[in-house]
C-alpha cells in the first residue's frame, strides 16, 4: 500500500509541475500574441507612410508604391527572371536530348525475362 501511495504522490507532483509550467507558458503566449499583433499592425502602418525614391529614369510612379505594397512585394528580381528563363531553355534541350537518346537506345527486339 505504501508503494502505491508513493507512486501516486510522484505522479501527482509531476503533473502539478507540468500544469504550473503550462499555465505560465499559456500566459506568456497569450500576452505575446496580443502584443505582436498590435506591433505588426503599427509597423505596417508606419512603413506605408514611407515611399520609394524616384526611378532611375526619373519617373515618379515609384513614389506611389510603398515598401509593403503588394506590387512591390510580388515583383520578381530581374536577375532571377533571367536565370529562370535560362533554366527553362536548358530543360527543353535536356528533354529533347533524352527523347533522342531514348529513341536511339530502344531495343529492336524484346527478349523474354527468363529463358532458363
Residue pairs with C-beta under 8 A, 6 or more apart in sequence:
44 68
47 66
47 67
47 68
48 66
48 67
48 68
48 69
49 66
50 66
50 67
51 62
51 63
51 64
51 65
51 66
52 62
52 63
52 65
52 66
52 67
52 72
53 62
53 63
54 60
54 62
54 63
55 61
55 62
65 71
65 72
66 72
